[in-house]
Amino acid sequence: MKHKLIIISASGLLLAALLVFAVMQFTNVSASESVTESEAREIIKDRYEGEILNLKKVNSTYLIEMKRGEEFYQIKLSENGGEILSFEKKDQISNGEQKQLNEEKIKEIIQAEESGELLSIKKVTHKEKSAFEAIVQKDEEKIKITVDALNGEVLSRVTEETKVPVKNLTEEEAVQIALKNEPGEVDDISFGETDKGPSYLVEIEKDDGREAAVEIHAITGEVLSVTWDD
């Protein structure tokens, strides 16, 4: 009977030892899983609310600089397993606010991103990030591009179609049609969209002192109307 108890006890101890060994092996495997840079960013974003200013890896530790409201923090995260090693408040981040790109560099980034005419650029805050917002005219589209002021990343791109007026006639051709209809001296000419379509309005001074406003369709060349200003 004692012999059987000894055998059972020994078997139990062996089984327990095997279980402990298996748990240790599993723990070591889990802990040794490497965390990529993008995964490190996600871990920080999921755990803390704030703007990541910088992230770099030193040996097997990620050093993350973050801004939350008006405060700055430095976080150390282990590459092996993604454990947070420290979370410290800093008076100032070494490469944070000072690392902002200037307007000329932002223009280069935008012009490399979009081939078109840069209409305007201004500094804005985009989702609590310091950024530049630019408007680019490209063919019949206006494109609003928002670029991160720290790293030059394009944060958003919004396209708006713009209607470009269609016209077959030049101003000179419109003037000739107007003068043929109402001889005199041209005082002014303007172009615009009306309910009749795109048109030129040519104002002509007559010899008798009156002024005629001749409206001409910009596509067909038809005289749409003649009005008088005594």
C-alpha positions in Angstrom: 0.0 0.0 0.0 2.8 2.4 0.9 4.5 1.4 -2.3 1.4 2.4 -4.3 1.1 5.8 -2.5 4.8 6.5 -3.2 4.2 5.8 -6.9 1.0 8.0 -7.0 2.8 10.8 -5.2 5.7 10.6 -7.6 3.4 10.6 -10.6 1.6 13.7 -9.2 4.8 15.6 -8.7 6.0 14.7 -12.2 2.7 15.9 -13.7 2.8 19.1 -11.7 6.4 19.7 -12.8 5.4 19.2 -16.4 2.5 21.6 -16.1 4.8 24.3 -14.5 7.4 23.8 -17.3 4.6 24.1 -20.0 3.3 27.3 -18.4 6.8 28.8 -18.2 7.5 27.9 -21.8 4.2 29.5 -22.9 4.9 32.6 -20.9 8.4 32.9 -22.4 7.1 32.5 -25.9 4.4 35.1 -25.4 6.8 37.6 -23.7 9.3 37.2 -26.5 6.9 38.2 -29.3 8.3 41.3 -30.9 6.1 44.3 -31.3 6.5 46.3 -34.5 6.5 50.1 -34.7 3.0 50.3 -36.0 1.8 47.9 -33.3 3.6 50.1 -30.7 1.7 53.1 -32.0 -1.6 51.2 -31.7 -0.9 50.1 -28.2 -0.2 53.7 -27.1 -3.3 55.0 -28.9 -5.5 52.4 -27.4 -4.2 53.0 -23.9 -3.7 56.8 -23.8 -5.4 59.7 -25.5 -3.0 62.2 -27.1 -0.9 63.1 -30.1 2.2 61.0 -30.7 5.0 63.4 -31.6 7.9 61.1 -32.0 8.6 57.3 -31.8 12.0 55.7 -32.1 13.5 52.4 -31.0 16.6 52.2 -28.8 17.9 48.6 -28.5 14.7 46.7 -27.5 12.8 49.7 -26.2 10.4 52.1 -28.0 10.7 55.7 -26.8 7.5 57.5 -27.5 7.0 61.2 -27.1 3.4 62.3 -26.6 1.4 65.5 -26.2 -1.9 65.5 -24.2 -3.6 68.8 -24.1 -0.8 71.2 -23.1 1.3 68.5 -21.3 4.2 66.4 -22.7 5.0 62.8 -21.8 7.6 60.2 -22.5 6.6 56.6 -22.6 9.0 53.6 -22.7 7.5 50.4 -24.2 9.3 47.1 -24.5 9.7 45.6 -27.9 9.3 42.2 -26.4 5.6 41.8 -25.5 4.6 45.4 -25.6 4.9 46.1 -21.9 4.8 49.7 -20.7 8.1 50.2 -18.9 7.5 53.9 -17.8 5.2 56.8 -18.3 6.8 60.1 -17.3 5.6 63.8 -17.6 8.2 66.1 -19.3 8.4 69.9 -19.1 9.3 69.9 -22.8 9.7 67.3 -25.6 13.1 67.6 -27.2 12.0 67.2 -30.8 8.3 68.0 -30.5 7.1 71.5 -31.2 10.6 72.6 -32.5 10.4 70.0 -35.3 7.6 71.6 -37.2 8.2 71.9 -41.0 8.2 75.4 -42.5 5.8 76.6 -45.1 8.2 76.2 -48.0 8.8 72.5 -47.1 5.0 72.0 -46.9 4.6 73.6 -50.3 7.2 71.1 -51.8 5.3 68.2 -50.2 1.9 69.4 -51.6 3.3 70.1 -55.1 4.9 66.6 -55.2 1.5 65.2 -54.1 -0.7 67.2 -56.5 0.1 68.7 -59.9 -2.0 71.9 -60.1 -2.0 75.5 -59.1 -1.5 76.2 -55.4 -4.2 78.8 -54.6 -3.7 79.2 -50.8 -2.0 77.7 -47.8 -2.5 78.4 -44.1 -1.7 76.9 -40.7 -4.6 75.1 -38.9 -5.3 72.6 -36.2 -6.5 69.3 -37.5 -7.8 66.8 -34.9 -5.6 68.4 -32.2 -2.6 68.2 -34.6 -0.6 71.2 -35.9 -1.1 71.2 -39.6 -1.1 73.2 -42.9 -4.2 73.4 -45.1 -3.8 74.1 -48.8 -6.2 74.6 -51.7 -5.0 73.4 -55.1 -6.8 74.0 -58.4 -6.5 71.1 -60.8 -8.5 71.2 -64.1 -12.1 71.5 -62.9 -11.4 70.5 -59.3 -10.5 72.3 -56.2 -8.5 70.0 -53.8 -8.2 70.8 -50.1 -5.1 69.0 -48.7 -4.2 69.0 -45.0 -0.6 68.1 -44.1 0.9 67.3 -40.7 3.2 70.2 -39.7 5.6 67.8 -37.8 6.2 65.0 -40.3 4.7 66.1 -43.6 2.1 63.3 -43.6 -1.0 64.0 -45.7 -3.8 63.9 -43.1 -6.8 64.5 -45.5 -7.6 65.2 -49.1 -11.0 66.5 -50.1 -12.0 67.1 -53.7 -14.6 69.6 -54.8 -15.7 69.9 -58.4 -15.8 73.5 -59.7 -17.8 74.5 -62.7 -15.7 76.3 -65.3 -17.8 78.5 -67.6 -17.8 77.4 -71.2 -17.3 80.0 -73.8 -16.4 79.8 -77.5 -16.2 83.5 -78.2 -13.3 85.7 -77.1 -13.9 89.2 -75.7 -12.7 90.7 -79.0 -15.2 88.6 -81.0 -18.0 89.6 -78.6 -17.0 93.3 -79.0 -17.1 93.0 -82.8 -20.6 91.5 -82.7 -21.8 94.2 -80.3 -20.4 97.0 -82.5 -22.0 95.5 -85.6 -25.3 95.6 -83.8 -24.8 99.0 -82.1 -22.0 101.1 -83.5 -20.2 103.4 -81.0 -17.4 103.4 -78.5 -16.9 100.4 -76.1 -17.0 101.6 -72.5 -16.8 98.2 -70.7 -17.2 94.4 -71.2 -17.9 91.7 -68.6 -18.5 88.0 -68.6 -20.9 86.0 -66.5 -23.4 83.1 -66.1 -27.1 84.0 -66.6 -30.3 82.1 -66.9 -29.7 82.2 -70.6 -26.3 80.6 -70.3 -22.7 82.1 -70.3 -22.8 85.6 -71.9 -20.8 88.8 -72.5 -22.3 92.2 -71.6 -20.8 94.9 -73.8 -21.5 98.5 -72.8 -21.3 101.0 -75.8 -21.4 104.8 -75.7 -23.5 106.1 -78.6 -22.9 109.4 -80.4 -26.1 110.8 -79.1 -24.9 110.3 -75.5 -27.0 107.3 -74.7 -25.4 104.0 -73.6 -26.4 100.6 -75.0 -25.8 97.3 -73.1 -25.5 94.5 -75.6 -25.8 91.0 -74.2 -24.2 88.3 -76.3 -24.3 84.5 -75.8 -20.7 83.4 -75.3 -21.1 80.1 -77.1 -23.4 80.9 -80.0 -22.6 84.6 -80.5 -26.4 85.4 -80.6 -27.4 88.9 -79.4 -29.6 88.1 -76.5 -30.7 91.6 -75.6 -30.1 95.3 -76.0 -30.9 97.7 -73.1 -30.5 101.4 -72.9 -29.3 103.8 -70.2 -30.4 107.4 -71.1 
